[in-house]
Amino acid sequence: MTGPAVPDTAAERRTDGPPGQPLLDVRDLTVTYHSGKIPVYAARGVDVALAPGETLGMAGESGSGKTTVAMSLLRLLPAETTVTGEIRFRGEDLLEANWGRMRAVRWAEASVVFQGAMSALNPVQTVGDQIVEPILLHEKVGEKVARERARALLDSVGVPSRRIASYPHELSGGQRQRVMMAMALACNPDLVIADEPTTALDVIVQAQILGLLTDLVRDRGISLIMISHDLSVLASTCDRIAVMYAGRLVETGPSREVIRGPLHPYSRALAGAFPTLGDPASRLAPGGLPGDPPDLREEIDGCPFAPRCPEVEDRCRTGRIPLVEQGDRAAACVHVPGYDEVVRHG
């Protein structure tokens, strides 16, 4: 017995939900860590939507909240964390789901490629056993079929299937990251979350991993959320970009438009932090930002970027700065055309 046939792509088995419904719809997501007596407000009213088969990049400095938002989607944050809002996946609010339902969602419907494969992989299990485990857990197949699938997955990500009996320390950094990708794809999920998947890899291997991941999710019809501080990486791999700062969403839009013409001063600073190859002026221009991000243990009045912004005005320092839509783009800045009208009409 080989068990029931498994579809080759997520798109082939996506049957529920009305046409046009987002695969993922996050509304007013607020995440608060409780470390000691002082709460840390890591995400503050984030709204994000993702269509089936779409790729979204989340950008921002360390501590901006992008990983917090991504890990909250599958409720992978510490137990003492407070999470409010809505996380609708295929129409179902995962914040209301019980742990049995969450266990079914993880790997089978949505999976994660964690940052730093050596830390994420179990050092005392072979890579083959770690790929086989979610297949046996979520699908009605036997050990033989699961192991055949694991071999095929390794081959598909560029790791020779003969390495199925290898332990993580016997593989290179690039190979370990490819194993993580194979695990994430093992049960043909609808959504893959990649948390800085190329950290600590050399630039050649980075390019290979990013190209492979992009091709795999496109060929399988999978939606992708890619987390990175590097806008150039996201522009080359994602349809849209969401820029975060101090736990808030400050800009969203098509990748190329955000890179070429950022609407928010923080997005412009991020885009300017990476030199353009062959452009001496770009290479010699000073990069970085003065000052530091705000303390997330404190309430923030006004634009959180105001203390570091070269375009700051008095009106930036008080009240909530809403996202203002500009066609298929949006930015939370008083300088965006139409901002005053949006504020007047609430």
C-alpha positions in Angstrom: 0.0 0.0 0.0 1.4 3.4 -0.9 -1.4 5.5 0.6 -3.5 8.2 -1.1 -1.9 10.2 -3.9 -0.5 13.5 -2.7 -1.0 16.6 -5.0 2.1 18.1 -6.4 1.2 21.7 -5.6 -0.7 23.6 -3.0 -2.9 25.2 -5.7 -4.2 21.7 -6.7 -5.7 21.1 -3.3 -6.9 24.6 -2.5 -10.7 24.1 -2.8 -12.3 26.0 0.1 -13.0 29.6 0.5 -14.8 32.0 -2.0 -13.0 33.2 -5.1 -11.0 36.3 -4.5 -10.7 35.7 -0.7 -7.1 36.4 0.6 -5.2 33.3 1.7 -4.1 35.3 4.7 -5.8 38.4 6.2 -4.2 39.9 9.3 -6.1 42.8 10.9 -5.1 45.0 13.8 -2.5 42.6 15.0 -0.9 43.6 18.3 1.8 41.6 20.0 3.0 42.3 23.5 5.9 40.5 25.2 6.0 40.3 29.0 9.6 40.4 30.2 9.7 41.2 33.8 7.3 43.9 35.0 7.5 46.1 31.9 5.6 45.0 28.7 7.3 45.2 25.3 5.0 46.4 22.5 6.6 44.5 19.6 3.7 44.8 17.1 1.2 47.6 17.1 -2.0 47.3 15.0 -0.5 45.6 11.9 -2.8 44.9 8.9 -1.4 42.6 6.1 -3.2 40.6 3.4 -1.7 37.9 1.1 -3.4 36.4 -1.9 -3.0 32.8 -3.0 0.3 32.3 -4.8 1.5 35.8 -3.9 4.9 36.6 -2.4 5.3 39.3 0.3 8.6 40.7 1.7 8.7 42.1 5.2 11.5 44.6 5.7 12.9 46.6 8.6 15.8 47.0 11.0 16.4 44.4 13.7 13.7 44.9 16.3 11.2 46.4 13.9 8.7 43.6 14.5 8.8 41.7 11.3 9.8 38.4 12.8 7.3 38.9 15.6 4.5 39.3 13.1 5.5 36.3 11.0 5.9 34.0 14.0 2.5 35.1 15.4 0.8 33.9 12.3 1.3 30.2 13.4 1.3 31.1 17.1 5.0 30.3 17.6 5.6 33.0 20.2 6.3 32.3 23.9 3.2 31.3 25.9 3.2 34.4 28.0 2.9 36.7 25.0 -0.3 38.6 24.5 -1.6 38.6 20.9 -4.8 40.4 19.9 -6.5 41.2 16.6 -7.4 38.7 13.8 -5.2 36.2 11.8 -7.5 34.8 9.2 -6.0 31.9 7.2 -8.3 30.7 4.4 -11.1 32.5 6.3 -10.4 30.9 9.7 -9.2 33.0 12.6 -6.2 31.1 13.9 -6.2 33.1 17.1 -9.5 31.4 18.0 -8.3 27.9 16.9 -7.5 25.3 19.6 -4.1 23.6 19.8 -5.2 20.5 18.0 -6.2 22.6 15.0 -3.0 24.6 15.1 -1.0 21.4 15.1 -2.9 20.4 11.9 -2.2 23.8 10.3 1.5 23.8 11.0 3.6 22.0 8.3 0.5 20.7 6.4 -1.0 24.1 5.5 1.7 26.6 6.5 5.3 26.1 7.3 8.5 28.0 8.3 12.0 28.1 7.0 13.7 29.3 10.2 16.7 31.6 10.4 19.9 29.6 11.1 19.4 26.0 10.0 22.0 24.7 12.4 20.0 26.0 15.4 16.6 24.9 13.9 17.6 21.3 12.9 17.9 18.6 15.5 21.6 17.7 15.8 21.0 14.1 16.9 18.6 13.1 14.1 19.5 12.5 10.5 18.1 15.1 8.0 16.1 12.3 6.4 14.3 11.5 9.7 13.5 15.2 10.2 11.9 15.5 6.7 10.0 12.2 7.2 8.5 13.2 10.6 6.0 15.8 9.4 5.0 13.6 6.4 4.1 10.7 8.8 2.4 13.1 11.2 0.1 14.8 8.7 -0.4 12.3 5.9 -1.7 8.7 5.8 1.4 7.1 4.2 3.8 4.5 5.4 7.5 4.9 6.3 8.7 3.7 2.9 6.6 6.2 1.0 7.6 9.0 3.3 11.2 8.2 2.9 10.9 8.1 -0.9 9.3 11.5 -0.7 12.1 12.8 1.5 14.7 11.6 -1.1 12.8 13.4 -3.8 12.5 16.6 -1.8 16.3 16.6 -1.1 17.0 16.2 -4.8 14.5 19.0 -5.6 16.4 21.5 -3.4 19.8 20.5 -4.7 21.0 18.2 -1.9 21.9 14.7 -3.2 19.4 12.2 -1.9 22.2 9.9 -0.8 22.7 12.5 2.0 19.4 11.4 3.6 21.3 9.6 6.3 23.6 12.5 7.1 23.4 14.5 10.3 23.2 18.4 10.2 26.8 18.9 11.2 27.9 16.8 8.2 26.4 19.3 5.7 27.6 22.7 4.7 25.6 25.8 5.7 24.0 26.1 2.3 23.0 22.4 2.3 21.5 22.7 5.8 19.4 25.7 4.6 18.2 23.6 1.6 17.2 20.8 4.1 15.1 23.3 6.0 13.4 24.2 2.7 12.7 20.6 2.0 11.1 20.2 5.4 9.0 23.3 4.8 7.7 21.8 1.5 7.3 18.3 2.8 3.5 18.4 3.2 2.8 20.7 0.2 1.7 23.7 2.3 -0.3 26.7 1.0 2.0 29.2 2.8 5.7 29.3 3.5 7.3 31.8 5.9 11.0 32.3 5.4 12.7 34.1 8.2 15.9 35.6 6.8 16.8 32.2 5.2 20.2 33.4 3.9 21.7 34.8 7.1 25.3 33.9 7.5 25.7 32.4 4.1 28.2 33.8 1.5 26.8 35.9 -1.3 27.0 33.1 -3.9 25.1 30.6 -1.8 22.7 33.4 -0.8 21.8 33.9 -4.5 21.4 30.2 -5.1 19.1 29.7 -2.1 17.0 32.7 -2.9 16.6 31.7 -6.6 15.8 28.1 -5.6 13.2 29.2 -3.0 11.5 31.6 -5.4 11.4 29.0 -8.2 9.9 26.3 -5.8 7.1 28.5 -4.4 6.2 29.7 -7.9 6.2 26.2 -9.5 4.1 24.8 -6.6 1.7 27.7 -6.4 2.6 28.5 -2.8 2.3 31.9 -1.1 5.5 33.2 0.5 6.3 35.6 3.2 10.0 36.5 3.2 11.6 38.4 6.1 14.7 40.4 5.6 16.4 43.7 6.4 17.7 43.9 2.8 15.2 45.6 0.4 17.3 44.5 -2.6 16.8 40.8 -1.6 13.0 41.3 -1.2 12.8 43.2 -4.5 14.3 40.3 -6.4 12.1 37.7 -4.8 8.7 39.2 -3.8 5.7 40.7 -5.5 5.1 43.2 -2.8 7.0 44.7 0.2 5.8 45.7 3.6 8.2 48.0 5.5 8.0 47.9 9.4 9.4 50.3 11.9 9.0 50.1 15.7 6.2 47.5 15.4 4.2 49.4 12.9 3.6 49.1 9.2 4.9 52.3 7.6 4.7 51.4 3.9 3.4 48.7 1.5 3.4 48.4 -2.2 4.7 46.5 -5.3 8.4 45.7 -4.8 9.8 47.6 -7.7 7.8 50.7 -6.9 8.8 50.7 -3.2 12.5 50.3 -4.2 12.5 52.9 -7.0 10.3 55.5 -5.3 9.7 55.0 -1.6 7.0 57.1 -0.1 8.1 57.0 3.6 11.4 58.5 4.7 12.3 55.3 6.6 11.8 53.3 3.4 14.1 55.7 1.6 16.7 55.3 4.3 16.5 51.5 3.9 16.7 51.7 0.1 19.7 54.1 0.4 21.6 51.9 2.8 22.7 49.5 -0.1 25.0 50.8 -2.8 24.1 50.2 -6.5 26.7 48.2 -8.4 28.5 50.3 -10.9 27.4 53.6 -9.4 30.3 55.4 -7.8 28.1 58.1 -6.2 26.0 55.4 -4.6 29.1 53.6 -3.4 30.6 56.7 -1.8 27.4 58.1 -0.3 27.1 57.8 3.5 24.7 55.2 4.6 22.8 54.4 7.8 20.6 56.5 10.0 21.5 58.7 13.0 20.1 57.7 16.3 18.4 54.5 17.4 14.9 53.0 17.1 12.5 53.9 19.9 12.2 51.8 23.1 9.4 49.3 22.5 8.6 49.3 26.2 7.2 52.8 25.9 4.0 54.1 24.4 4.7 56.0 21.1 2.8 59.2 20.3 3.0 60.4 16.7 5.2 58.9 14.1 7.8 56.5 15.6 10.3 57.5 13.1 10.0 61.2 13.9 13.1 61.5 16.1 15.4 60.2 13.3 13.5 61.7 10.3 15.2 64.5 8.2 11.7 65.6 7.1 10.0 65.8 10.5 7.4 68.5 11.3 5.6 69.4 14.5 2.5 67.5 13.4 4.5 64.3 13.1 5.1 64.2 16.8 1.5 63.8 18.1 -1.4 61.5 17.3 -1.6 58.3 15.3 -0.2 58.6 11.7 -2.5 56.4 9.6 -1.6 54.5 6.4 -2.7 56.6 3.4 -3.5 54.7 0.3 -2.0 55.7 -3.1 -3.5 53.3 -5.6 -1.9 49.9 -4.8 0.5 51.5 -2.4 0.2 53.0 1.1 2.4 54.9 3.5 2.1 56.3 7.0 3.5 59.7 6.5 2.2 63.3 6.7 3.9 64.1 3.4 2.0 61.5 1.4 -0.5 63.3 -1.0 -4.0 63.0 0.4 -2.9 62.6 4.0 -4.7 65.7 5.3 -7.9 64.6 3.6 -7.7 61.1 5.2 -7.2 62.7 8.6 -10.1 65.0 8.2 -12.5 62.2 7.3 -11.2 59.9 10.0 
